[in-house]
Amino acid sequence: MAHTVVSEAEDILDKEFPVLDKGFVRLVDYLGSDQRIVQAARVSYGEGTKSYRQDQGLIDYLLRNEHTSPFEQVILTFHTKMPVFVARQWVRHRTARLNEISGRYSIMKDEFYVPAGPDISMQSEDNKQGRSTDPVDPQVQQEIQESLASQQGAAYQAYMKLVDMGLARELARINLPLSMYTEWYWQIDLHNLFHFLRLRLDAHAQYEIRAYAQVMLDIARAVAPMACASFENHLVGGVRFSSRELAILRDILEETGLSGDAFLQRLGQTDLPARDQERLAAKILEGRQK
């Protein structure tokens, strides 16, 4: 199997894509592409996959039916710079290899995250871990930004004073705030990257980590565009129904006169390809994946 080179990915290697006020994501290296996924699947599933004439169709089939191992053949290595509080959410995903800058060995940089005015929100009254959607007065936004920057500056000055006193760096750093920027190299296969992105692109995820997830999806799209298109269609833009929800949906269709043949007739009037119509009908009418 030849080494895979993707011209679109080569064009963005080592290019910094800015995120937030001082952060970035860059693609350091990659292994594999859409073609590697297809090749790995055909080795695994044998001659039967010859019926899939187009690679996109095969990739759709694999992702839709959760045949995940071919996606693990594609590996991406990112260099990212993010606030510590974002990194602590990020590291909850334990399916990657990472190497982070160490405050035990290095003097931490005087770089802190201050949210842009429109990204400043008050605490939601009905969501303990979320922001309110109500706008904040611009003057209040500015006051908050100045307060954050002032506290960050004071913390860094205190840190450097301890360093200059000769205190061990591993102790001098302990009062630095979560808004300080850190960096790491993060290597992950495409299957686990999709899992990370599905969770962190969700509207309920914190805005700051969503911003990184969106840039990483854009970068991954350069490496494996067909796989990313399938991911966006089936996982990001798709939903699953529980057995109870599916039963209710069937009842509603029956009550509105769209069950059975009527549903199939209406489905035939859509622009879905015939194979997709058949699969959707099996899900709704028979309650099975196809």
TORBATI-173743 format. One record per residue: residue in one letter; residue number from 1; x, y, z negated of N, C-alpha, C in turn. Coordinates in pm, 1 decimal. Atoms other than C-alpha are relative to their C-alpha. Example, Ala and Ser with C-alpha at 12.3 -4.5 7.8 and 13.67 -1.06 7.14 Angstrom:
A/1/89.0/-119.0/0.0/1230.0/-450.0/-780.0/90.0/120.0/0.0
S/2/-82.0/-119.0/6.0/1367.0/-106.0/-714.0/-77.0/109.0/-73.0
END
This chain:
M/1/85.9/-119.0/0.0/0.0/0.0/0.0/89.0/123.4/0.0
A/2/-86.4/-116.0/-15.0/161.8/324.5/113.8/-31.5/105.7/-105.1
H/3/20.2/-112.2/90.6/212.5/621.3/-115.1/-98.4/99.2/61.9
T/4/104.6/-89.5/-49.8/-85.0/855.1/-82.5/43.7/144.7/-12.8
V/5/-25.5/-143.7/0.7/-26.5/1216.9/12.3/-125.8/70.3/49.6
V/6/119.5/-76.6/-34.5/-323.6/1456.2/16.9/42.6/144.3/21.8
S/7/-51.2/-133.3/-32.9/-245.4/1783.3/193.1/-63.3/107.9/-87.8
E/8/66.6/-100.4/82.9/-506.3/1978.2/-6.7/57.2/2.3/-141.5
A/9/-60.6/6.1/133.1/-352.3/1856.7/-332.6/142.8/52.9/2.6
E/10/-137.0/-50.2/-11.4/0.7/1927.3/-211.2/1.9/152.8/0.1
D/11/5.3/-146.3/-10.7/-104.5/2286.2/-140.8/-14.8/68.5/-134.8
I/12/23.4/-65.0/129.5/-198.7/2350.2/-504.9/92.1/-52.2/-110.5
L/13/-92.2/49.5/102.3/77.2/2157.5/-685.1/75.4/116.0/-65.0
D/14/-71.8/-99.3/80.8/225.2/2374.1/-964.0/-58.3/140.8/10.3
K/15/65.4/-130.4/-5.5/-12.7/2659.6/-883.5/-82.7/19.4/-126.4
E/16/74.9/-28.5/121.6/-154.7/2823.6/-1195.8/-137.9/56.2/34.5
F/17/136.2/-48.8/-13.8/-531.9/2864.0/-1201.0/-40.0/61.5/-134.1
P/18/25.9/-65.4/128.3/-616.9/3122.6/-1468.6/-132.5/-42.0/-61.8
V/19/120.1/30.3/77.0/-869.4/3038.9/-1739.8/2.4/88.3/-124.7
L/20/11.4/-93.9/112.8/-992.9/3276.3/-2013.6/95.0/118.3/20.7
D/21/-79.8/-121.4/-16.5/-768.1/3575.5/-2085.4/147.5/-27.0/24.1
K/22/-143.2/26.9/-14.4/-425.1/3411.9/-2102.0/29.6/-145.6/35.2
G/23/-21.6/141.8/-24.9/-475.8/3042.5/-2026.5/11.2/-33.4/147.2
F/24/-7.1/46.3/-138.3/-428.7/2836.1/-1714.2/-9.0/-151.4/4.0
V/25/-11.3/142.4/-30.1/-452.5/2491.0/-1560.9/79.7/-10.9/128.5
R/26/-70.2/26.7/-126.0/-209.8/2360.1/-1302.4/18.6/-150.0/16.7
L/27/-22.4/140.2/-32.8/-176.1/2025.9/-1129.4/149.3/-22.0/16.9
V/28/-143.4/28.5/-4.1/174.0/1892.4/-1194.4/30.2/-113.6/96.8
D/29/-24.6/117.5/-83.7/143.5/1559.6/-1015.5/-130.4/-77.2/14.6
Y/30/116.9/85.8/-18.8/-108.6/1308.5/-883.5/45.1/-130.8/63.7
L/31/-24.9/130.2/-60.4/-116.9/944.1/-780.3/-131.4/-51.9/54.0
G/32/120.7/54.6/-59.4/-374.1/811.6/-537.3/-94.5/107.2/50.6
S/33/97.7/-87.8/-62.8/-677.2/961.1/-365.9/-127.5/-81.5/22.0
D/34/118.3/78.0/-37.9/-1015.9/857.6/-228.4/39.7/-131.6/66.4
Q/35/-42.8/120.6/-70.9/-831.4/610.6/-7.2/50.1/-107.7/-95.7
R/36/-46.7/98.5/97.9/-668.7/444.1/-308.3/-118.0/-67.1/-68.6
I/37/120.0/57.9/60.7/-1011.8/394.6/-466.3/-60.1/-105.0/92.6
V/38/57.2/91.2/-98.4/-1141.9/233.4/-148.6/86.4/-124.4/16.8
Q/39/-91.0/113.0/-16.6/-832.9/17.0/-105.4/-6.9/-93.9/-119.4
A/40/5.6/82.3/120.9/-847.0/-101.9/-466.0/-130.6/-77.8/-6.1
A/41/129.0/68.0/2.6/-1216.3/-185.6/-434.4/-3.4/-114.0/99.1
R/42/5.1/104.4/-101.5/-1169.4/-384.8/-117.3/89.1/-117.4/-36.1
V/43/-80.8/110.8/50.4/-892.3/-589.0/-274.5/-79.6/-78.8/-102.6
S/44/72.8/63.9/108.9/-1115.9/-657.5/-574.7/-123.3/-74.3/48.7
Y/45/127.4/57.4/-39.4/-1443.5/-727.2/-395.6/6.4/-81.0/129.3
G/46/-19.8/86.6/-114.8/-1304.8/-889.3/-84.7/-74.9/44.3/123.5
E/47/56.1/-30.6/-131.5/-1461.7/-910.6/257.8/-141.7/55.5/-7.7
G/48/137.5/-46.5/9.3/-1808.5/-831.0/128.3/-14.4/149.7/16.5
T/49/10.0/-145.1/-10.2/-1730.5/-461.6/119.2/15.0/49.2/143.0
K/50/-10.9/-43.6/-138.8/-1676.7/-457.9/495.3/-132.4/55.5/51.8
S/51/129.4/-52.0/-43.9/-2049.0/-381.5/523.6/-12.5/149.9/-26.5
Y/52/2.0/-144.2/25.0/-1979.6/-33.1/387.5/91.8/67.6/100.7
R/53/-77.7/-54.2/-111.6/-1872.2/145.4/700.5/68.6/130.1/-36.3
Q/54/-59.2/-128.5/35.2/-1798.7/475.2/539.5/51.9/-4.2/-142.2
D/55/-61.0/-1.5/132.7/-1569.6/531.7/245.4/-89.9/68.1/-103.0
Q/56/87.5/-68.9/93.7/-1816.4/774.6/89.8/-108.6/-93.2/-50.7
G/57/102.9/93.6/41.3/-2082.3/504.9/87.2/51.4/-99.8/-101.4
L/58/-58.6/94.9/94.3/-1849.6/262.9/-87.9/26.1/66.7/-134.6
I/59/-28.1/-71.0/125.1/-1742.2/522.4/-344.1/-129.2/28.1/-75.1
D/60/130.6/-19.8/63.1/-2107.0/609.8/-410.2/-47.7/-128.2/-67.3
Y/61/43.4/129.3/54.0/-2183.1/242.9/-461.2/76.8/-34.0/-128.4
L/62/-82.3/31.5/116.7/-1894.0/196.3/-703.3/-38.1/85.0/-120.1
L/63/28.7/-89.4/112.2/-1974.0/500.7/-913.5/-141.5/-21.2/-52.6
R/64/140.0/16.5/39.1/-2350.6/446.9/-913.7/-20.1/-127.6/-81.0
N/65/15.0/128.3/68.0/-2311.6/88.2/-1028.9/105.8/-23.4/-107.4
E/66/-94.8/0.8/111.4/-2038.2/169.8/-1281.9/111.2/-102.3/17.8
H/67/-121.3/78.5/-25.1/-1761.1/-29.1/-1115.1/117.9/96.7/-12.5
T/68/-88.7/-111.4/32.7/-1504.3/191.7/-1281.4/147.2/-23.6/31.3
S/69/-144.0/24.8/-9.7/-1169.5/17.8/-1235.3/65.0/58.8/125.3
P/70/-66.7/-63.4/-114.2/-1102.5/143.8/-878.7/31.1/147.9/-22.9
F/71/-25.3/-141.2/27.6/-1128.3/501.7/-1007.6/120.6/18.2/-92.2
E/72/-116.9/-8.0/87.7/-858.2/424.5/-1263.2/130.3/-3.9/78.2
Q/73/-119.2/3.3/-84.3/-616.4/385.8/-972.2/50.2/140.6/34.5
V/74/-37.8/-139.0/-27.8/-612.6/765.3/-929.1/36.8/67.0/-131.9
I/75/-51.3/-60.3/122.9/-407.0/952.2/-1188.9/40.4/144.0/28.3
L/76/-35.3/-140.7/-12.6/-370.7/1327.7/-1238.0/73.7/46.3/-124.9
T/77/-73.8/-58.0/111.1/-119.6/1513.3/-1455.3/-17.2/151.4/4.4
F/78/26.0/-143.6/9.8/-217.6/1863.2/-1569.2/94.2/64.1/-101.5
H/79/-63.1/-85.8/99.7/-21.0/2136.3/-1743.0/-102.6/106.9/-33.0
T/80/105.1/-94.0/37.5/-269.3/2342.1/-1939.2/43.9/85.8/-118.2
K/81/-25.6/-94.8/109.6/-251.2/2641.9/-2168.7/-135.3/46.0/-50.5
M/82/131.7/-29.1/54.8/-545.8/2693.0/-2401.4/11.6/38.4/-147.1
P/83/-0.2/-27.8/144.1/-636.4/2826.9/-2748.4/-4.3/-130.1/-79.9
V/84/-7.8/119.9/82.9/-578.3/2582.5/-3030.7/-138.3/-58.4/-26.3
F/85/131.9/54.9/29.6/-950.7/2553.4/-3106.3/-57.0/-75.3/119.7
V/86/40.4/75.7/-118.6/-1011.5/2442.4/-2746.9/75.2/-132.4/4.9
A/87/-81.5/121.5/-0.7/-725.0/2193.4/-2772.7/-53.3/-102.5/-99.5
R/88/48.8/93.4/101.3/-876.8/2044.1/-3087.5/-129.6/-67.0/44.3
Q/89/116.3/65.6/-59.4/-1205.4/1979.5/-2904.0/45.8/-97.2/108.8
W/90/-50.3/75.0/-115.3/-1014.8/1850.8/-2601.8/60.4/-133.4/-44.7
V/91/-74.0/119.4/41.6/-803.7/1601.3/-2796.5/-91.4/-107.3/-56.9
R/92/95.9/101.7/42.8/-1117.8/1425.4/-2915.0/-15.0/-109.8/105.0
H/93/5.0/99.4/-107.4/-1103.6/1248.6/-2578.5/132.4/-77.2/-2.4
R/94/-121.3/75.8/29.0/-854.2/974.8/-2657.9/37.7/-94.6/114.2
T/95/-23.4/87.2/-115.1/-820.2/834.3/-2306.5/104.4/58.0/93.7
A/96/-104.1/-62.6/-81.2/-522.9/1038.0/-2184.3/131.8/-4.0/-75.6
R/97/-132.3/-12.3/59.7/-152.1/1073.7/-2247.5/36.0/147.5/-1.8
L/98/-29.5/-142.9/6.3/-41.2/1414.3/-2370.7/127.5/26.6/-78.5
N/99/-117.4/-49.7/69.2/264.1/1602.5/-2485.9/-19.6/149.4/-21.5
E/100/30.9/-139.4/33.1/203.5/1933.0/-2667.0/123.1/71.7/-51.6
I/101/-107.6/-81.5/54.2/441.1/2216.5/-2747.1/-2.0/-10.9/-152.2
S/102/-9.9/22.4/144.0/564.0/2178.0/-3105.5/45.8/126.6/-71.9
G/103/-37.6/-112.6/84.5/567.4/2459.4/-3359.0/106.1/-35.5/-101.7
R/104/-109.9/40.2/88.5/819.7/2256.2/-3557.5/134.8/30.6/62.8
Y/105/-126.2/-19.2/-69.8/1084.5/2304.8/-3290.9/9.6/135.7/68.9
S/106/1.3/-123.4/-78.5/978.8/2622.1/-3108.4/-64.3/113.4/-79.3
I/107/67.4/-116.8/53.1/890.1/2974.6/-3210.6/-126.3/21.8/83.9
M/108/125.6/-16.7/-71.2/524.3/3015.9/-3119.7/-8.7/140.1/59.4
K/109/10.2/-127.2/-69.9/445.2/3293.3/-2874.0/-110.5/87.0/-60.2
D/110/98.8/-96.3/48.6/251.6/3604.7/-2967.0/-112.5/11.7/103.7
E/111/108.0/6.2/-97.4/-45.5/3501.8/-2751.6/-123.9/-57.8/-66.2
F/112/123.2/39.5/66.1/-399.8/3481.9/-2881.6/-119.0/26.9/92.8
Y/113/121.0/-15.0/-81.0/-743.7/3445.4/-2727.0/-91.6/103.8/-62.5
V/114/103.3/-96.6/37.1/-975.4/3744.9/-2745.6/-109.2/-10.3/105.9
P/115/105.6/19.4/-100.8/-1309.0/3672.5/-2576.4/-37.0/130.9/69.3
A/116/49.5/-114.9/-74.4/-1428.3/3907.5/-2305.0/-134.2/43.6/-59.1
G/117/121.9/-54.8/58.2/-1716.5/4132.9/-2404.6/-125.1/-81.8/27.6
P/118/122.3/76.9/-28.7/-1991.1/3938.7/-2221.6/-2.1/-139.2/-63.3
D/119/-6.5/133.8/60.2/-1869.5/3615.1/-2385.8/-15.6/3.8/-151.2
I/120/21.5/-14.0/143.9/-1925.7/3750.5/-2736.0/-149.1/-9.6/-29.3
S/121/140.2/22.2/34.7/-2251.1/3622.3/-2884.0/-11.8/-24.3/-149.1
M/122/26.1/26.1/140.6/-2406.2/3597.5/-3226.7/-41.1/-146.0/-18.9
Q/123/38.2/136.8/30.8/-2489.6/3270.9/-3401.9/-145.5/-23.9/36.8
S/124/137.2/38.1/-32.5/-2796.3/3095.2/-3267.4/-76.6/-31.9/-127.7
E/125/82.3/26.4/118.4/-3080.3/3077.3/-3517.7/-52.9/-142.4/-4.9
D/126/55.6/136.0/-3.9/-3193.2/2732.9/-3403.0/100.7/-105.6/43.1
N/127/-105.2/94.8/-37.6/-2861.3/2571.0/-3309.2/122.0/28.1/-87.0
K/128/-107.0/-24.7/96.9/-2605.6/2534.2/-3587.1/139.1/7.3/62.1
Q/129/-132.1/-1.6/-61.2/-2317.9/2483.2/-3344.5/1.8/76.7/132.6
G/130/7.8/-70.5/-127.1/-2418.6/2720.8/-3067.6/-15.3/149.8/-13.5
R/131/10.8/-144.9/-5.4/-2436.7/3082.5/-2961.5/-140.4/41.9/40.3
S/132/125.5/-59.1/-44.0/-2741.0/3299.1/-2921.5/14.7/48.0/143.9
T/133/-2.3/-49.8/-137.2/-2832.6/3395.4/-2567.7/-34.1/148.1/7.7
D/134/33.1/-142.8/1.9/-2931.1/3747.3/-2675.4/125.4/83.2/23.1
P/135/-118.5/-83.5/-26.4/-2695.7/4016.9/-2542.9/43.9/76.4/-123.9
V/136/-58.6/-74.7/110.9/-2464.1/4197.1/-2784.4/33.9/140.3/48.5
D/137/-27.1/-138.8/-36.1/-2434.2/4573.8/-2780.9/148.9/18.8/34.0
P/138/-140.9/-19.2/-40.0/-2113.3/4680.3/-2596.9/87.9/58.5/-110.2
Q/139/-79.6/-57.0/107.9/-1999.5/4886.5/-2896.0/34.0/-106.2/-104.3
V/140/-25.1/109.7/94.6/-2037.1/4583.8/-3122.5/102.5/-97.3/58.7
Q/141/-98.5/85.8/-67.0/-1846.7/4373.6/-2868.1/140.6/54.5/-20.6
Q/142/-131.7/-61.8/13.9/-1558.3/4619.6/-2880.6/50.2/-7.2/-143.2
E/143/-39.5/7.8/140.8/-1556.6/4627.4/-3260.9/49.2/-140.9/-34.5
I/144/-39.1/138.9/26.7/-1538.7/4246.9/-3270.0/133.8/-30.8/65.3
Q/145/-127.3/21.7/-69.0/-1258.3/4237.8/-3012.9/115.1/64.2/-76.4
E/146/-105.8/-70.1/74.1/-1057.2/4495.4/-3209.7/28.5/-68.2/-132.9
S/147/-18.4/70.1/126.6/-1114.8/4307.3/-3534.8/78.8/-128.9/19.2
L/148/-71.5/124.5/-27.9/-1001.3/3977.5/-3383.6/147.3/27.1/30.8
A/149/-137.3/-31.5/-38.3/-690.4/4134.4/-3228.7/81.9/47.6/-119.8
S/150/-70.1/-49.1/118.0/-600.2/4309.2/-3554.2/38.8/-114.3/-93.7
Q/151/-29.3/113.7/87.6/-626.1/3990.3/-3758.9/106.8/-91.5/61.5
Q/152/-98.9/82.7/-68.6/-427.6/3797.1/-3498.0/139.3/61.4/-11.6
G/153/-128.5/-68.6/10.0/-151.9/4059.1/-3499.5/58.8/-9.6/-139.2
A/154/-48.7/9.6/138.2/-130.0/4054.7/-3877.9/51.3/-140.1/-30.4
A/155/-41.8/137.9/24.5/-108.5/3675.8/-3886.1/133.6/-29.6/67.7
Y/156/-125.6/27.0/-70.0/168.6/3670.4/-3626.2/116.8/73.2/-65.6
Q/157/-106.3/-73.2/69.1/369.9/3940.2/-3806.5/42.0/-73.5/-127.2
A/158/-31.0/75.6/121.7/344.7/3738.3/-4128.2/78.4/-126.5/34.4
Y/159/-70.1/120.7/-47.1/455.0/3425.7/-3938.8/146.0/31.3/31.8
M/160/-136.8/-34.6/-38.4/760.8/3597.5/-3793.1/83.1/43.6/-120.7
K/161/-71.9/-38.5/121.8/852.1/3742.2/-4132.5/51.9/-124.0/-72.7
L/162/-42.6/123.9/65.0/861.7/3391.2/-4277.0/111.6/-69.0/78.9
V/163/-105.2/57.8/-84.1/1068.8/3267.9/-3981.3/131.3/73.2/-23.1
D/164/-121.0/-80.2/20.0/1315.1/3555.2/-4028.2/60.7/-21.3/-138.2
M/165/-49.8/30.7/134.6/1341.6/3464.3/-4397.8/73.6/-133.6/-2.9
G/166/-65.2/130.3/-6.2/1464.8/3123.5/-4287.6/-89.0/-115.6/-40.4
L/167/91.4/108.3/34.8/1155.0/2926.9/-4384.6/-8.6/-99.0/116.4
A/168/12.4/102.6/-104.1/1124.4/2598.2/-4195.7/-117.2/33.2/91.8
R/169/104.2/-34.6/-97.0/923.7/2651.8/-3877.8/-127.4/-80.6/-20.9
E/170/119.0/83.5/19.7/693.8/2362.6/-3963.7/-86.4/52.0/-114.1
L/171/78.6/-62.7/106.1/585.9/2558.1/-4274.3/-43.4/141.0/37.9
A/172/31.8/-138.5/-36.2/597.8/2909.3/-4131.3/-125.9/8.3/85.9
R/173/111.1/-3.2/-96.7/332.6/2816.5/-3873.6/-136.4/-26.1/-61.4
I/174/124.4/59.4/50.1/64.7/2687.0/-4109.4/-114.2/100.2/-16.1
N/175/106.7/-98.3/11.6/-129.2/3015.4/-4139.8/-38.0/62.3/133.4
L/176/35.2/-54.3/-131.1/-144.4/3084.0/-3767.5/-143.3/-38.8/35.1
P/177/142.6/25.0/-24.3/-505.9/3108.6/-3642.1/-26.9/-92.9/117.5
L/178/42.5/89.4/-106.9/-699.1/2877.8/-3411.3/-3.0/68.8/136.3
S/179/3.4/-73.4/-126.4/-702.3/3151.0/-3146.7/135.1/3.9/69.8
M/180/-132.5/1.3/-62.5/-328.5/3107.1/-3081.7/1.4/-96.8/117.4
Y/181/-10.4/86.3/-117.4/-245.1/2960.5/-2742.0/104.0/-109.1/-21.2
T/182/-92.6/111.6/-3.8/-81.0/2621.1/-2711.8/3.5/-54.1/142.4
E/183/-12.9/58.7/-133.6/29.2/2419.6/-2409.0/26.0/-149.4/-12.7
W/184/-37.6/140.5/-4.7/48.2/2056.0/-2315.8/-5.3/-53.2/143.1
Y/185/14.2/80.3/-121.6/94.1/1808.2/-2033.3/-101.0/-109.0/-32.2
W/186/113.3/91.1/25.3/-215.6/1588.4/-2001.5/-18.3/-86.1/123.0
Q/187/8.8/93.5/-112.2/-221.5/1278.2/-1781.5/-117.2/-94.3/-23.8
I/188/121.6/77.3/16.5/-544.6/1090.8/-1718.8/-40.8/-61.3/133.2
D/189/50.4/58.5/-124.2/-700.0/853.9/-1465.5/-135.7/60.0/33.2
L/190/118.6/-68.2/-48.9/-996.7/966.2/-1259.1/-127.5/-46.5/-70.2
H/191/119.1/49.1/70.7/-1251.8/742.9/-1432.1/-16.6/72.5/-132.8
N/192/9.3/-65.2/130.1/-1172.5/889.8/-1773.4/-8.0/151.9/13.2
L/193/17.7/-143.1/-25.1/-1140.7/1239.1/-1629.5/-146.9/31.1/26.1
F/194/142.2/-21.1/-25.7/-1496.3/1206.4/-1500.9/-80.4/-4.2/-129.8
H/195/70.2/6.1/128.9/-1611.8/1107.1/-1849.4/21.9/129.5/-77.4
F/196/-31.6/-126.9/66.3/-1434.8/1411.5/-1996.6/-79.6/114.1/62.2
L/197/66.5/-109.7/-68.6/-1580.5/1643.3/-1733.4/-151.7/-4.9/-17.6
R/198/145.3/12.1/17.0/-1933.9/1505.8/-1766.5/-43.5/59.5/-133.2
L/199/34.2/-52.5/132.0/-1934.6/1594.8/-2136.3/31.0/148.5/-11.9
R/200/-45.3/-137.5/21.6/-1745.2/1923.2/-2115.2/-54.6/99.3/101.5
L/201/71.2/-89.1/-92.1/-1934.8/2063.5/-1816.2/-144.6/20.6/-42.6
D/202/137.4/-9.5/46.3/-2260.5/2016.0/-2001.1/-26.3/138.1/-60.4
A/203/35.1/-133.5/48.5/-2443.4/2337.2/-2091.1/11.0/11.4/-151.3
H/204/-9.0/-4.0/145.4/-2426.3/2240.4/-2459.2/143.7/5.2/-49.7
A/205/-140.3/-9.9/39.8/-2045.5/2232.6/-2461.7/37.2/146.8/-19.6
Q/206/-40.9/-138.7/24.9/-1866.7/2543.0/-2587.9/50.9/63.9/128.9
Y/207/-33.5/-69.4/-124.9/-1816.1/2802.8/-2315.5/147.1/-13.4/35.9
E/208/-142.8/-5.1/-30.7/-1437.8/2812.7/-2346.2/51.8/-131.0/58.6
I/209/-47.7/126.3/-56.4/-1383.1/2441.5/-2284.8/-71.3/-31.0/132.1
R/210/67.1/15.3/-128.7/-1643.5/2446.6/-2006.6/78.5/70.9/110.4
A/211/-77.3/-74.7/-99.3/-1428.0/2705.7/-1831.3/119.1/-82.1/48.5
Y/212/-111.6/86.5/-39.4/-1131.3/2466.3/-1834.2/-50.6/-118.8/81.2
A/213/53.2/116.9/-69.7/-1346.4/2172.0/-1725.4/-34.9/33.9/144.9
Q/214/38.3/-37.4/-135.5/-1475.8/2360.5/-1421.7/122.2/13.7/90.1
V/215/-122.4/-14.9/-79.2/-1124.5/2448.8/-1305.0/62.0/-136.5/28.7
M/216/-56.1/133.0/-19.8/-1010.2/2089.3/-1353.6/-80.4/-79.4/102.4
L/217/80.8/64.8/-103.1/-1302.7/1963.3/-1146.3/37.1/53.1/137.5
D/218/-40.1/-59.2/-127.4/-1205.4/2206.3/-869.9/133.4/-58.3/46.9
I/219/-130.6/56.6/-34.6/-849.0/2072.3/-881.4/-14.4/-146.3/40.4
A/220/20.2/141.3/-31.5/-962.1/1707.9/-886.7/-65.4/-16.1/136.9
R/221/65.5/5.3/-130.2/-1176.5/1781.3/-582.8/101.3/5.4/114.4
A/222/-104.8/-4.6/-102.1/-858.2/1858.2/-388.3/68.8/-135.2/14.6
V/223/-66.0/130.4/-2.0/-717.4/1515.1/-479.1/-93.6/-107.6/54.2
A/224/95.7/105.3/-37.7/-1030.3/1300.3/-434.4/-136.4/62.1/25.6
P/225/125.2/-73.7/-25.1/-1310.2/1502.9/-272.0/-124.0/-88.7/6.7
M/226/117.2/86.7/-9.8/-1541.5/1209.4/-195.5/-40.9/-52.1/-136.5
A/227/31.3/48.8/134.5/-1516.5/1071.2/-548.2/-61.8/111.2/-84.0
C/228/55.0/-112.2/76.8/-1582.3/1416.5/-694.9/-140.7/34.6/46.6
A/229/134.7/-25.1/-50.3/-1883.3/1466.9/-467.5/-97.3/-102.7/-55.8
S/230/84.7/104.4/56.3/-2024.0/1134.5/-586.8/-22.4/23.9/-148.9
F/231/9.5/-31.6/143.2/-1950.7/1230.0/-948.2/-99.8/112.5/-24.7
E/232/90.6/-113.3/18.0/-2133.5/1560.7/-911.8/-144.0/-39.2/31.6
N/233/134.6/40.0/-39.1/-2431.0/1397.1/-742.7/-63.3/-93.7/-101.4
H/234/58.0/105.4/83.0/-2478.6/1098.0/-970.3/11.9/25.5/-149.5
L/235/-21.5/-17.3/143.2/-2338.7/1206.5/-1307.9/-26.9/142.3/-47.6
V/236/21.5/-138.3/43.0/-2329.1/1586.4/-1331.2/-142.3/44.5/32.7
G/237/132.5/-44.4/-41.5/-2648.8/1647.3/-1135.6/-109.5/-101.7/-18.4
G/238/98.5/105.8/16.4/-2822.7/1320.9/-1218.3/-40.4/-19.6/-144.9
V/239/46.5/32.8/134.8/-3017.4/1194.3/-1519.4/-36.6/-147.6/-4.8
R/240/45.7/136.6/21.6/-3104.0/855.6/-1666.9/-132.2/3.2/-76.0
F/241/125.6/12.5/72.0/-3444.7/746.7/-1789.9/7.0/-120.1/-94.3
S/242/16.5/113.6/88.8/-3506.2/531.0/-2094.0/-117.8/-83.3/50.5
S/243/111.2/84.8/-42.3/-3749.6/242.9/-2053.1/-133.5/65.1/-33.8
R/244/123.1/-68.1/38.8/-4013.1/443.4/-2241.8/-29.6/116.7/94.5
E/245/18.9/-113.1/-91.0/-3959.2/751.9/-2024.2/-43.9/-47.4/138.3
L/246/35.0/53.7/-131.0/-3980.4/539.7/-1710.7/-145.6/-46.7/2.4
A/247/139.4/45.0/8.2/-4309.3/388.0/-1826.1/-95.6/119.3/5.6
I/248/83.8/-120.3/-2.4/-4452.0/736.0/-1887.0/-3.1/59.3/140.0
L/249/-6.7/-53.0/-136.1/-4333.3/848.8/-1543.8/-89.5/-80.7/93.7
R/250/87.9/84.1/-82.3/-4510.1/551.9/-1383.2/-147.3/30.1/-26.9
D/251/138.2/-31.1/35.0/-4829.4/633.3/-1573.5/-43.9/131.6/64.0
I/252/33.1/-129.7/-58.7/-4818.6/993.1/-1452.0/-19.8/-13.7/150.3
L/253/14.9/22.1/-143.4/-4768.1/879.7/-1092.5/-132.7/-68.1/32.2
E/254/126.4/70.8/-23.2/-5062.4/644.8/-1121.6/-119.1/92.5/-20.9
E/255/109.1/-91.4/29.4/-5284.5/911.8/-1275.4/-17.8/104.0/109.6
T/256/7.2/-101.9/-105.3/-5200.5/1153.2/-995.1/-17.3/-61.5/138.6
G/257/24.0/65.8/-127.9/-5260.7/893.7/-725.0/123.7/-21.2/83.9
L/258/-124.4/15.6/-75.5/-4896.4/857.1/-627.8/73.0/-128.9/-36.4
S/259/-65.2/126.7/31.6/-4829.5/501.8/-737.7/-4.5/-91.8/121.8
G/260/2.6/101.9/-104.4/-4755.1/204.1/-516.0/25.5/52.9/140.0
D/261/-18.0/-35.8/-141.0/-4798.9/255.3/-142.0/-0.9/151.1/22.1
A/262/6.5/-145.9/-15.2/-4886.7/624.3/-184.2/135.6/62.5/-32.4
F/263/-132.3/-49.8/35.3/-4552.2/684.0/-353.6/100.3/-29.4/111.6
L/264/-91.2/36.4/-108.5/-4365.8/498.1/-80.7/-23.8/85.6/123.5
Q/265/31.9/-83.7/-115.3/-4546.0/695.9/187.6/54.4/141.0/-19.9
R/266/-51.8/-135.5/28.1/-4460.2/1026.1/20.2/151.9/1.3/1.6
L/267/-145.9/9.9/1.7/-4103.4/911.9/-30.6/54.7/-3.2/142.4
G/268/-43.3/8.4/-138.3/-4077.5/834.5/339.4/-1.4/132.7/72.2
Q/269/5.9/-132.9/-59.8/-4152.5/1197.9/415.2/115.1/90.1/-43.8
T/270/-114.9/-78.4/46.0/-3840.0/1318.3/233.9/117.1/-19.6/94.9
D/271/-118.9/10.4/-84.5/-3496.3/1364.8/389.0/101.8/-98.9/-55.9
L/272/-90.7/102.0/53.6/-3344.5/1085.1/179.8/25.2/-107.6/105.6
P/273/-25.5/112.9/-89.7/-3169.7/817.5/389.2/-79.9/-122.6/-44.2
A/274/84.5/116.4/27.2/-3359.4/489.2/411.0/52.7/-82.6/-116.4
R/275/-57.2/79.7/109.4/-3116.7/308.1/179.7/-26.1/66.9/-135.0
D/276/24.6/-71.6/124.9/-3158.1/581.3/-85.1/-148.0/-3.6/-36.5
Q/277/142.8/12.4/27.6/-3536.3/569.5/-49.8/-30.7/-135.6/-63.4
E/278/21.1/134.9/52.6/-3528.1/195.5/-111.6/48.2/-10.2/-144.6
R/279/-55.9/5.7/135.1/-3309.6/239.8/-417.2/-86.5/77.4/-98.7
L/280/84.5/-80.3/88.6/-3526.5/516.0/-564.9/-132.6/-70.6/-27.5
A/281/125.3/73.2/19.3/-3841.9/311.7/-509.4/18.9/-114.7/-98.4
A/282/-27.0/109.9/93.1/-3682.5/17.9/-691.4/12.1/51.3/-143.1
K/283/-13.9/-56.8/135.1/-3595.8/243.3/-986.7/-135.5/36.0/-58.6
I/284/125.2/-51.4/52.6/-3936.8/400.5/-1019.3/-106.8/-107.6/-11.8
L/285/110.8/95.9/-4.0/-4171.5/118.4/-923.2/33.7/-131.4/-68.5
E/286/-37.7/130.4/53.1/-3973.2/-183.9/-1037.4/85.3/10.5/-126.6
G/287/-80.3/-20.2/120.4/-3758.4/-33.4/-1310.4/132.7/-69.4/3.4
R/288/-130.8/65.1/-8.3/-3433.0/-175.8/-1181.9/96.5/83.3/83.1
Q/289/-102.9/-67.9/-77.4/-3105.9/-35.4/-1054.3/21.6/-75.0/131.1
K/290/-23.4/63.9/-129.0/-3028.4/-97.5/-690.3/102.6/79.9/76.7
END
